[in-house]
Amino acid sequence: MATRRAENFAAHSNITVAVIATRNPSMGPELADIARATCVSDWKDLLSTDLDAIFFDTHNELQRPITIAALNAGKHVFTECPTRWTAAEGLLIVDKIETSASLEHCLSRARCAQSGHY
């Protein structure tokens, strides 16, 4: 799935993938090559960059911490999985969005799959 996502991003002339963060040391450089990007091993490295937005698709338990950290860093956040497990977590994310100039957008896997952009 990650390879297909990198190929889809690389196919759009109006999207620049600058950095790919991955925990998989063998997959990261391959994805970065496809997307014409650099690769880092820790997603936290993305927070101190001048990136406008962060797109991520990772394990569910990391969705909320990455979303909150990225919003705190002033990044726009695009994710594919649920970014919250409880109403309290959802309210925390809403508060972060409302008190910053950032946004969070959660894509639907079903919608992406139906459109062929998955």
C-alpha positions as protocol buffer text, in pm:
chain_id: "A"
residue {
  index: 1
  type: MET
  ca { x: 0 y: 0 z: 0 }
}
residue {
  index: 2
  type: ALA
  ca { x: 282 y: 245 z: 79 }
}
residue {
  index: 3
  type: THR
  ca { x: 438 y: 193 z: -264 }
}
residue {
  index: 4
  type: ARG
  ca { x: 109 y: 265 z: -436 }
}
residue {
  index: 5
  type: ARG
  ca { x: 58 y: 577 z: -226 }
}
residue {
  index: 6
  type: ALA
  ca { x: 408 y: 706 z: -315 }
}
residue {
  index: 7
  type: GLU
  ca { x: 339 y: 639 z: -684 }
}
residue {
  index: 8
  type: ASN
  ca { x: 6 y: 824 z: -665 }
}
residue {
  index: 9
  type: PHE
  ca { x: 161 y: 1127 z: -499 }
}
residue {
  index: 10
  type: ALA
  ca { x: 451 y: 1130 z: -747 }
}
residue {
  index: 11
  type: ALA
  ca { x: 206 y: 1123 z: -1039 }
}
residue {
  index: 12
  type: HIS
  ca { x: 55 y: 1461 z: -942 }
}
residue {
  index: 13
  type: SER
  ca { x: 249 y: 1759 z: -1071 }
}
residue {
  index: 14
  type: ASN
  ca { x: 96 y: 1990 z: -811 }
}
residue {
  index: 15
  type: ILE
  ca { x: 210 y: 1779 z: -513 }
}
residue {
  index: 16
  type: THR
  ca { x: 564 y: 1776 z: -381 }
}
residue {
  index: 17
  type: VAL
  ca { x: 659 y: 1500 z: -143 }
}
residue {
  index: 18
  type: ALA
  ca { x: 959 y: 1640 z: 41 }
}
residue {
  index: 19
  type: VAL
  ca { x: 1021 y: 1383 z: 313 }
}
residue {
  index: 20
  type: ILE
  ca { x: 907 y: 1031 z: 389 }
}
residue {
  index: 21
  type: ALA
  ca { x: 930 y: 901 z: 743 }
}
residue {
  index: 22
  type: THR
  ca { x: 913 y: 528 z: 797 }
}
residue {
  index: 23
  type: ARG
  ca { x: 1000 y: 280 z: 1066 }
}
residue {
  index: 24
  type: ASN
  ca { x: 1095 y: 25 z: 801 }
}
residue {
  index: 25
  type: PRO
  ca { x: 1460 y: 87 z: 706 }
}
residue {
  index: 26
  type: SER
  ca { x: 1438 y: -117 z: 388 }
}
residue {
  index: 27
  type: MET
  ca { x: 1112 y: 36 z: 263 }
}
residue {
  index: 28
  type: GLY
  ca { x: 1187 y: 402 z: 339 }
}
residue {
  index: 29
  type: PRO
  ca { x: 1459 y: 465 z: 79 }
}
residue {
  index: 30
  type: GLU
  ca { x: 1255 y: 278 z: -183 }
}
residue {
  index: 31
  type: LEU
  ca { x: 949 y: 496 z: -117 }
}
residue {
  index: 32
  type: ALA
  ca { x: 1160 y: 810 z: -111 }
}
residue {
  index: 33
  type: ASP
  ca { x: 1307 y: 717 z: -449 }
}
residue {
  index: 34
  type: ILE
  ca { x: 960 y: 666 z: -599 }
}
residue {
  index: 35
  type: ALA
  ca { x: 833 y: 996 z: -459 }
}
residue {
  index: 36
  type: ARG
  ca { x: 1158 y: 1185 z: -532 }
}
residue {
  index: 37
  type: ALA
  ca { x: 1192 y: 1269 z: -162 }
}
residue {
  index: 38
  type: THR
  ca { x: 1433 y: 1227 z: 123 }
}
residue {
  index: 39
  type: CYS
  ca { x: 1380 y: 967 z: 394 }
}
residue {
  index: 40
  type: VAL
  ca { x: 1395 y: 990 z: 773 }
}
residue {
  index: 41
  type: SER
  ca { x: 1342 y: 715 z: 1026 }
}
residue {
  index: 42
  type: ASP
  ca { x: 1142 y: 911 z: 1284 }
}
residue {
  index: 43
  type: TRP
  ca { x: 819 y: 1099 z: 1215 }
}
residue {
  index: 44
  type: LYS
  ca { x: 915 y: 1352 z: 1484 }
}
residue {
  index: 45
  type: ASP
  ca { x: 1184 y: 1480 z: 1248 }
}
residue {
  index: 46
  type: LEU
  ca { x: 903 y: 1615 z: 1026 }
}
residue {
  index: 47
  type: LEU
  ca { x: 782 y: 1853 z: 1296 }
}
residue {
  index: 48
  type: SER
  ca { x: 1084 y: 2084 z: 1281 }
}
residue {
  index: 49
  type: THR
  ca { x: 1081 y: 2121 z: 903 }
}
residue {
  index: 50
  type: ASP
  ca { x: 922 y: 2394 z: 694 }
}
residue {
  index: 51
  type: LEU
  ca { x: 668 y: 2148 z: 552 }
}
residue {
  index: 52
  type: ASP
  ca { x: 319 y: 2292 z: 506 }
}
residue {
  index: 53
  type: ALA
  ca { x: 137 y: 1965 z: 561 }
}
residue {
  index: 54
  type: ILE
  ca { x: 189 y: 1612 z: 679 }
}
residue {
  index: 55
  type: PHE
  ca { x: 6 y: 1313 z: 534 }
}
residue {
  index: 56
  type: PHE
  ca { x: 33 y: 991 z: 726 }
}
residue {
  index: 57
  type: ASP
  ca { x: -109 y: 644 z: 728 }
}
residue {
  index: 58
  type: THR
  ca { x: 24 y: 445 z: 1018 }
}
residue {
  index: 59
  type: HIS
  ca { x: -87 y: 214 z: 1295 }
}
residue {
  index: 60
  type: ASN
  ca { x: -404 y: 328 z: 1469 }
}
residue {
  index: 61
  type: GLU
  ca { x: -237 y: 380 z: 1805 }
}
residue {
  index: 62
  type: LEU
  ca { x: -5 y: 642 z: 1652 }
}
residue {
  index: 63
  type: GLN
  ca { x: -275 y: 842 z: 1475 }
}
residue {
  index: 64
  type: ARG
  ca { x: -368 y: 1066 z: 1769 }
}
residue {
  index: 65
  type: PRO
  ca { x: -16 y: 1144 z: 1894 }
}
residue {
  index: 66
  type: ILE
  ca { x: 108 y: 1227 z: 1544 }
}
residue {
  index: 67
  type: THR
  ca { x: -199 y: 1442 z: 1473 }
}
residue {
  index: 68
  type: ILE
  ca { x: -162 y: 1639 z: 1798 }
}
residue {
  index: 69
  type: ALA
  ca { x: 215 y: 1683 z: 1758 }
}
residue {
  index: 70
  type: ALA
  ca { x: 178 y: 1798 z: 1396 }
}
residue {
  index: 71
  type: LEU
  ca { x: -100 y: 2044 z: 1483 }
}
residue {
  index: 72
  type: ASN
  ca { x: 111 y: 2177 z: 1771 }
}
residue {
  index: 73
  type: ALA
  ca { x: 393 y: 2229 z: 1520 }
}
residue {
  index: 74
  type: GLY
  ca { x: 160 y: 2431 z: 1296 }
}
residue {
  index: 75
  type: LYS
  ca { x: 129 y: 2167 z: 1025 }
}
residue {
  index: 76
  type: HIS
  ca { x: -182 y: 2083 z: 828 }
}
residue {
  index: 77
  type: VAL
  ca { x: -266 y: 1718 z: 888 }
}
residue {
  index: 78
  type: PHE
  ca { x: -407 y: 1470 z: 639 }
}
residue {
  index: 79
  type: THR
  ca { x: -462 y: 1116 z: 755 }
}
residue {
  index: 80
  type: GLU
  ca { x: -646 y: 810 z: 644 }
}
residue {
  index: 81
  type: CYS
  ca { x: -732 y: 646 z: 973 }
}
residue {
  index: 82
  type: PRO
  ca { x: -928 y: 765 z: 1273 }
}
residue {
  index: 83
  type: THR
  ca { x: -729 y: 1021 z: 1469 }
}
residue {
  index: 84
  type: ARG
  ca { x: -925 y: 974 z: 1788 }
}
residue {
  index: 85
  type: TRP
  ca { x: -1060 y: 686 z: 1995 }
}
residue {
  index: 86
  type: THR
  ca { x: -1275 y: 876 z: 2242 }
}
residue {
  index: 87
  type: ALA
  ca { x: -1490 y: 1187 z: 2245 }
}
residue {
  index: 88
  type: ALA
  ca { x: -1234 y: 1354 z: 2475 }
}
residue {
  index: 89
  type: GLU
  ca { x: -954 y: 1290 z: 2224 }
}
residue {
  index: 90
  type: GLY
  ca { x: -1176 y: 1426 z: 1947 }
}
residue {
  index: 91
  type: LEU
  ca { x: -1242 y: 1742 z: 2147 }
}
residue {
  index: 92
  type: LEU
  ca { x: -870 y: 1785 z: 2210 }
}
residue {
  index: 93
  type: ILE
  ca { x: -802 y: 1769 z: 1836 }
}
residue {
  index: 94
  type: VAL
  ca { x: -1088 y: 2011 z: 1762 }
}
residue {
  index: 95
  type: ASP
  ca { x: -944 y: 2251 z: 2021 }
}
residue {
  index: 96
  type: LYS
  ca { x: -599 y: 2230 z: 1858 }
}
residue {
  index: 97
  type: ILE
  ca { x: -750 y: 2303 z: 1517 }
}
residue {
  index: 98
  type: GLU
  ca { x: -960 y: 2593 z: 1642 }
}
residue {
  index: 99
  type: THR
  ca { x: -665 y: 2758 z: 1819 }
}
residue {
  index: 100
  type: SER
  ca { x: -429 y: 2730 z: 1523 }
}
residue {
  index: 101
  type: ALA
  ca { x: -427 y: 2804 z: 1155 }
}
residue {
  index: 102
  type: SER
  ca { x: -397 y: 2434 z: 1080 }
}
residue {
  index: 103
  type: LEU
  ca { x: -651 y: 2184 z: 966 }
}
residue {
  index: 104
  type: GLU
  ca { x: -701 y: 1812 z: 999 }
}
residue {
  index: 105
  type: HIS
  ca { x: -868 y: 1605 z: 732 }
}
residue {
  index: 106
  type: CYS
  ca { x: -942 y: 1238 z: 770 }
}
residue {
  index: 107
  type: LEU
  ca { x: -987 y: 1054 z: 441 }
}
residue {
  index: 108
  type: SER
  ca { x: -1217 y: 758 z: 406 }
}
residue {
  index: 109
  type: ARG
  ca { x: -1047 y: 440 z: 291 }
}
residue {
  index: 110
  type: ALA
  ca { x: -1367 y: 327 z: 122 }
}
residue {
  index: 111
  type: ARG
  ca { x: -1398 y: 656 z: -68 }
}
residue {
  index: 112
  type: CYS
  ca { x: -1034 y: 640 z: -180 }
}
residue {
  index: 113
  type: ALA
  ca { x: -1068 y: 277 z: -287 }
}
residue {
  index: 114
  type: GLN
  ca { x: -1382 y: 351 z: -488 }
}
residue {
  index: 115
  type: SER
  ca { x: -1216 y: 641 z: -669 }
}
residue {
  index: 116
  type: GLY
  ca { x: -906 y: 440 z: -753 }
}
residue {
  index: 117
  type: HIS
  ca { x: -674 y: 671 z: -554 }
}
residue {
  index: 118
  type: TYR
  ca { x: -607 y: 423 z: -275 }
}
